[in-house]
Amino acid sequence: MNSKSKMLGRVPGRSSAYPDEKDWEKFPFIFKPLIMKTILLCIITSIFFISCSADSDFQAQEKQSGIAGKGTAQIQYPSNPENPFDQQGREIYRLLDLYHQKNASPNSVSELARQIRFLMEGVNGGSGKSGRLIPFTDDLVQSIMDDPDNSMILIVQNSVLQSYAKESLIIFLQELIVKRQEVFSVTNSYIIGYEAQVLDDADFTSEEAETILTVASISRYSLYSEEERKDKDWDILVGNRSCRPFFEANEAPLVRIISLLGRLI
């Protein structure tokens, strides 16, 4: 066997898996490219993981931001671009944020009534579509809390909406009452689905569609505002064990929504 044949058929060193330094020197054309490929593979792998980590961090930051730039047009969540009257709900969110800058979350009937009066003064400059001025007292808030379903039905039935629109809005709000203790993602999906149905329903007049879509938008942002403050308020309550939340889950935003109906319909 000539020297070339011996070299091709020979396993370098004592072990092909663990060659010693002398073997490396004898076969540089085999091991040097292998070393370079290994180094290159490590570099590429490191870049890949760094890139994935950066993307994950960016996506997490984007998701956590929720609403980017409060009070600006950059709001992403929980906006619904398909709703042409989404700005109305966004305005309620802005007013709630403004209220909370100086006041804690309502933890009594009187505090909730004060918050609702603040919102009413801010909605459309303090005047609703119907022009009706309802003095919002503690007793009125308590009556809505005691029977939100019938309170809502009474307000809708006394509105200028036609029967078909009244029935649709009542069914929407009744379902919202049922879903009020669900997490926001569930109620948000329900509201957006209802908005899509209203937009596709030719039986509504343009005024009725505007009214119903405005109520839906305000419901969405009001519930989101409550969800957003939940963790912060929980930290305060845990720090003060003698304090107990006065309202049940999403009870306060539900009362707000029903209370604002008088300004919207």
N, C-alpha and C positions, 0 to 999 in steps of 0.2 A: 504494500500500500504506500503510495507516494506521500510526501509531506503535506500536500494540499488536502488529500483525502482524509489524512489523520486529523487535520485541523477541523474540517467540517464535521467529522463524526465524533469528535472528542467533547466531553463535558468539561468545561474549565474548572480548575481547582479541585479541592477535595469534595465539594458539594455544589451542585448547581444552584441550590437555594441560598447557600451562604458562602460565596467565594471569598478567598482571602485576598489581601492587598496585592500579592504577587500576581494572582490571576487577573486582577483588574488592570495591572500594567501590561499584561500579555495581550489582553483583548480590549483595547481602548475603543475600537470601532463598534463594539457591542454595548458597552456599559455607559459611555459618555452620552450617546443619544438617549439612552434610557433615563439617565439622571436628568437631562434637560427636559424630557417629556414629563417626568414626575414633577419637577419644579413648576413647569408651565401649567400642569393640571391643578396643582395646589393654588396657584395664583388665580386661575380662572374660577375655581370653586369658591375662593374667598370673596372675589368680586361679586359672584352670583348671590352668595348669602347676604352680603352687605346691601346689595341692591334690593333683595327681597325684604330685608328688615326695614330698609328705608321706606319702601312702598307700604308695608304693613303699618308703620308708624304714621305715615301720612294719611292712610285710609282711616285709622283709628282716630286721629286728630280731627279729620273732616267729619266723622260720624259724631264725635263727642261735642263738636262745636254747635251742632243742632241749629241754632239760629245765629248766623254770622252778622255781626253789626246790628245790634238791636236798634229798631227805629229806622232802619235804612231799607233800601230795595234789595239787599243781598240776602234776605231771609230765605232759607232753603227748607227748613223743617219747622213746623208741620204744614207749610204752604201747599196749596193745590193749584198749580198753574192753569188747570182746566176750568176752575171757577172764576168767571170774570169779575166777581165781587169779593174776591179773597181779601182785598185791601181792608174791607170793613172788619173782618176778624182780626187782621193784623193791627188795626187801630186799637181794638179792645186789648190786645196783648200789650201794646205800647202803654196804654193807660194803666193796666195792671202793674206793669213794671215800674211806671212812675209812682204809683200808689205805694208799692212795696219798698221804694227807696226811702220813704219816710215812716212807713207803718209796718208792723208785723202782720203776718197772715191772720185773718179774722178767727177768733176763737170764742166768739159769743154772738148772739143774735144781734145785739146793738152794733158790734164791730162790723158784722157782715152788712147790715143795713147802711152803715156809714160808707162802706166800700162801694155798695151799689149806687148810692146817691152820687158819689164821686164819678163813677162810670157814666151815669145818666147825664151829668152835667157836661161830660166830654163827648158823648155821642152826638154827632151832628150839631155841635155847638149848643147842646142842651135842649134841642127841640126834635121830637120824633116825627115820623111821617104822618102819623095820625093827628098830631097836634095836641094829644091828650097829656095833661100833666098829672101824673099820679104821685101824690105825696107818699114817699116810701118810708113807712114807719116800722118800728120794731115788730108791732103786732102783725103787719102785713107779711113781713119776712117769716115770722113764726107760723102763720097760716099756710104759707107755701111749703114750709118744711113739714108741717103736719100732714098735708095732702097735696104733694106736688102734681100728681096726675090730674086731679080735678081742677086744680088751680090753673094748670096749663091749658086744659080743655076750655075752661071758662074764658080765658083771655083770647084764645084762637077763635072761638065761636062768636065772640063779640067784635071781631075784626071785620074789615071790608073785603076780605078774601071770598071768592066764590066757593061753593060747597065742595067741589072737587079738590081745590087747593087746600081748603081747611082740613079735609079728611087726610090728605097726603101728609100735611105738616103734623097733624095730631099723631098719626101712626109713627112718623119719624121720631117725634119727641118721646112718645111712650116707649119705643124701643131703646131710646137713649137712657131713659130712666131705668130700664131693666139692666142695661149694660154699664151703668155708671160705676160699678165696683170692679169692672174689668180693668186690665192694664191699658194704658193709652194706645198701644199699637192695635188693640182689638177695636176700640171705639173709633180710632182714626180710620181704619179700613172700612168700617161701617159707614161713617160719615162721607168719605170720599165716594163710596159706592152709591150712596143716595144722591149725592151731587151729580154723578154721571147720569142717573135715571132722570133727574129733573131736567138736565140739559137736553136729553133725548126725547122728552115728552112734549109733543106739540100741543097738548090740551091746555097747557098753562099759557096765560097771557104773558107778555114781556114783563109787566109789573109784578105779576105773581111769581114768576121765575126769579126775578131780582130779590123779592122779599124772602122767598124760601132759601135761596142760595146764600143770602146774607145771614139768615139765622143759622144755617149749617156751618158757615165759615166762623161765625162768632162762637158756636158750640165747640168747634175744633180747637180754636186758639185758647178758649177759656179752659178747656180740659187739659190742654198741653201746659198752660201756665201753672195749673195745679200740680201736674206731674213733675214739672221742673223744680218746684219749690219743696217737694215732698221730702227729699233727703236733707235739705238744709233745715227745714223745720223739725225733722226728726232728731237731728243733732241737738237742737235747742231743748226739745222736750226731754231727751235723755239726760241732759245736764241738769234739768230741774224735775226731779222725779215726782214732785207734788203736783205738777201741771199735767193735765190730761187733755187731749184733743177734744174739742167740743163737738165737732162735726164728724160724721162717718165718712168713709172713703168717697171722695168726689161729690159729697153732698153740697158743699158750698158752691162749686161752679155750676151745679145743676140749678140751685136757687137763683144764681146770677142770671143764667140763661133764661129761665122762666120770667124773672123780673124784667129783663130787657125786652121781652116780647111786646110789652105795651108801648115801647118806643119804636118798634120796628114794623108792626103790622096794623 
